[in-house]
C-alpha cells in the first residue's frame, strides 16, 4: 500500500501521516493541489485514501467539517498561504461547532523558510510563521514537522488533540520533509490511537449519586439533548437513557438528529415559545431538566430563552457535571453515563405523561396554490428514509428543516452557531462521502447492511447556493446520491427578516438554476431526469412522486419557488417587528 | 446625500465613513450582507456609493483589491467572523502585492461584546478580539470604533495608514455605533485626506547627486520598472524619465502595464534567459540599472535570476535609494524623481542603441491546426485597444499574457507573488468597475474623454475559473464590458508542470462552459451572441473577427482548447526537467 519500500522499521513521513489517518478510518481526503503540497499528494491514493479535489479550499474545509461530524475525524490538505487562508473560515466553523479536522498544510522547504527566501504565497518580509499564528486562533493545536526524529510523535500528538478537543488542528509539513524517512514503530505499537481513559475519580461516583437523588425525586422531569453530545461521544448512552427513563425528551437545534425521533417520548426540537403550547407548558412546569452536551449560543437557544434555569438543570458538559452549586469536574461523560445507567433503578423513576406527541398530520394544501414555507417541510417529510443525512442551510431552510421528523439512523445538519452561509452544499459532499465510506468500511468488516440506498438531502436558499455553487460539480463527479431542494426566494430572506426587508443589498444576482447541472458536468439526458421545478403544491407533489426523483441514483435538483418575505416561527416574529417599526418610523 | 439630517456639526458615524470614502473618489463598495453589517449597508447607496453585492466574501475581497490597484483605494464590507474570515486570503494578497483596501467589518454591539455574550459567528468563549488579532497579521493597521468622540479621527487615521502603506486596513464598526452621532468637522477641514509631504531632507539632495553622477558616467544603462512603482506613486515621473533618457527600458512582470509600451525604447517584460538573446546580452553587459519599485519574490524575478547585481544597480524603493553601499533613507520617491528630472541634463547622457525592438510579427499558423500556447497570445494581441485592462490569471495564462504588447493607457494584472488562483475573475469585476467609475468621475470633472469603449480582457484557465466562477453573475448583472478567454486544458497545467504531470490530483471536474452564461443570468438570445468556442486557429480567427465579439457590449466568453501539458517559457523548462527525471527514476 505504501509508495515505496523503505528500510525495515522506517517509513516516509507522508506515508506515516496518511497511514495514521487510514488507521482512524479516514477514507477520503479533501483539498486543493498547490505548489507546496504536490509531493504530499503523491502519497494520498497509494495510502488507500481517496483524493477529493475540491473546487476551492473553503469548500474543501466545509466538506471536511461535515465528514468529521459523521465519521469522527477528517483530513484536509491545502497549500501554504493562499490555500490555508482560503480555508480558514471553514476551520473556524469546525472550531465553533466541534468537528475534528486534521488540516495538513504543505509549506516551502526548511531551507527556504530558514533563510527567509521571499517565495510566492509569502509576504515580502518572508516571515513564514505568520499564517500558523493566524491558525492558532481557530485550531486546538498546531505543529510543524521539521525534524524526522520528532515527527511521528508530533503527528500522533496532534491527532490526539483533534480527537480529545473534537476540534480542528493545524499540521505543517515542509516540502522537503515529505519523503524523509521516520520511524514506523508507533504505527504498529498503537495502531488505533484510541485515547486511554483517565482513572475513575471520586467526583464521578459523587456526581452519579447526586444525579440519582435528583432523578428519583423529580416529578416533572425532561431530557434535553444538545449538540455537543456528539463530540462528547455519548450518543449510545443517551439512547439508553431515553429508553430507560421514558421521560419526555427534546433536543436543541444542534442536538437534532442525535436521538431516535421515532421513540414515543421523543418530541423533536424544543422551540420554546415558538413551539407547541403543551410542550412549552411542560417545560415551564418542569422540576428537573437533564441537559446533555450544552451549546449555549443565541441561535441554538432561541436567543437564550430555551436554556434550562439553573435551579432545575443538571448539565453534563465536557468533563463536568453541574447541578446547581454542585460542580463535579474531570469526569468522563461516557463512563459517567454508563455508571448512571447501571445504577439507575427504573422503578424509582416517576412515570410522567409528556405533552401529546401526535404525529403531525400532512397539511391540507390546494394543488394550485403556490408553495409556502409553513407547509413545505411537512409535505416533503415523507420522502425521508432511514439513514438519510438531512441538511438544512442557514436561513429559512434551517427554521423549516428543524421541524421535520427524522427516520431512525438519520443525521441532521443545520444552522447552529457558526452560520456561515454556503457551508451546506460542500457539507453535503462531505456528509455523502462519509456515508459511503462508512458503509463500505462496515461492510468490509462483515456488517450485514441492507443494501438500501442512503442519500444526503439538502435544503438550501438561492443566496447561500451562490456562495459555493461550484462544489455541485464535485458531487456530480463523485456520483453521490444527493437530492437538493433549492429554495428560490429572490435573495437573502433571513437578512430581510432581520433588517432591510425591502433593501436592494439583500438581493442577489439572477441565476437560471436549470443550467446548473449542465455547467457542472451532467449530460443532457441525465439532466432531463434530474432537474425539477415546482411553484405550486400540485407541481411539487408530481415531482415528489416521480420515479426519477424517488428511485433515481445520483444528483437531483428540485428548484422550489417561495415568496421573498415568506418565513415561519421566530423569523416571522422578527419580520413583523420590523414591519411594526416601519409603521412608527414613518 | 446623507440618510438623515443630524444636528449641525454632527453626522452619523456610518455616514462619516462612507462620506470619507466618497471624498477619496471611491464610488463602488464590495461585500456581502450579514447580520452584523445590515444597518451599515443602509448608508452605502445614500452616500452616493454603489453597493456591489458579491457572491461571497473572498470574491468581494479580490474585486476590492483590483479596484484599489486602479483607483488607488477601495472599500469592502463584511460581517463579523464568517464574512471577514472568508475574505482574509484576498486581504493577504492585497498586503503582499500592495493594494489599499479599507476592510470594514460590522461587528456585534458593544453591549454584546463587553458582556461576552455567546452570539452566532462567535466561539463559545465569546472572545470578540480573536478575528481582529488574526487580521493584524495581514493588514497594515487595525482599529475598532467604540467611542463616538474618537471615531472620526480613528477613521481618518486608518484610511491614512492604507494610503501611506498602500496596504489593506481593518476597521471594526459595532452594530450600535452605526447610527451614533459624531463630529463632522474633519470632513470639511481636510476634505481630501491627502497626506502631507514630509520636509525635504539632505538625503534627497545627496541621493540625487549620487544618482546623477552614476547616470552621467554610465555607458550601458537600462531602466527596470518594477511593480511597486505603482504604490510608490511615481508612474508619471517614470514616464518622463523613460522619455528623457531614451534608455532601454524593461519591466518586471509586476511592472507590466505601468509604462507606455509603444515608446521605441520600451521592451516589455525582462524574461532573463527565457527572453530574446539580444536583450539578455544587453542586460549581461549593462553597467547601470535603475531599478524602480522593486518587488523581489521568486515569481517576479524568474527565480531571482533577473534581480540586478548590486554593483550596477541603483534601487528606488519605499523611502529609500540604494546605490551599492550608499543608502539614502527617508526620501520621498515622487519628489526625488521630480528633482532628478529637473536637474538632469540630457546632453550629458550616453546615447545607447538597445537591442533590436522589432514589432513581433504575427506567427504563421495553419487554420486547421489546434491552438497552442506558444502563438495564442500573439494572435489575440491585435484585439487589444487603448485603455483596456488586461488580466492574465496565474498559470499558463500569466506566462503567455505577459508577452503581449499593451496599447497605451492599458493596465495589466497577472501572477506576481500572491498567486492565489481564482483571483482574476473577481479582479476583473473590480477592475472593470474601477474603469467605469473613474471614467465617470473624470467626465464629471469636465474631462474630454473620447467615448471609446474600454474593456477588461481576462485570460483564465479552467482550473482557476472553478474557484470563483459564480462572480461571473455579478459581472453580468453590472453590465460591464468584459471579454473572457477560458483556457480549457483539462486542469491545473501550472501544477502539472511543477510536479505530478500525469497525476489525477492535478485534474478538475468536467464542466461544460457553454452553460455558464445561462446559469449566471444571461438570456438565451444574448448568449448566442456572447459565447464562442475555438479549437483551431481558423475557428479562433473567425471568433476574433466576429462583430459580436469585437463591437458587442457586455460579457463575452471565448472557450479555447489547448493541450494539458502545453506551456511556454520557464514552464516548458520545468516540464522538461520533470520528464527527464522520470526517465532516470524508472
Interface residues (C-beta under 8 A of the other chain):
Chain A: X33 X34 X35 X38 X39 X41 X42 X44 X45 X51 X53 X55 X56 X58 X81 X82 X85 X86 X88 X89 X92 X93 X95 X96 X117 X118 X119 X120 X121 X122 X123 X124 X130 X131 X133 X134 X137 X138 X295 X296 X297 X298 X299 X415 X417 X418 X419 X420 X421 X422 X466 X467 X468 X469 X470 X473 X474 X476 X477 X492 X495 X498 X499 X500 X503 X504 X505 X506 X507 X508 X509 X510 X511 X512 X513 X514 X515 X516 X518 X519 X520 X521
Chain B: X33 X34 X35 X38 X39 X41 X42 X44 X45 X51 X53 X55 X56 X58 X81 X82 X85 X86 X88 X89 X92 X93 X95 X96 X117 X118 X119 X120 X121 X122 X123 X124 X130 X131 X133 X134 X137 X138 X295 X296 X297 X298 X299 X415 X417 X418 X419 X420 X421 X422 X466 X467 X468 X469 X470 X473 X474 X476 X477 X492 X495 X498 X499 X500 X503 X504 X505 X506 X507 X508 X509 X510 X511 X512 X513 X514 X515 X516 X518 X519 X520 X521
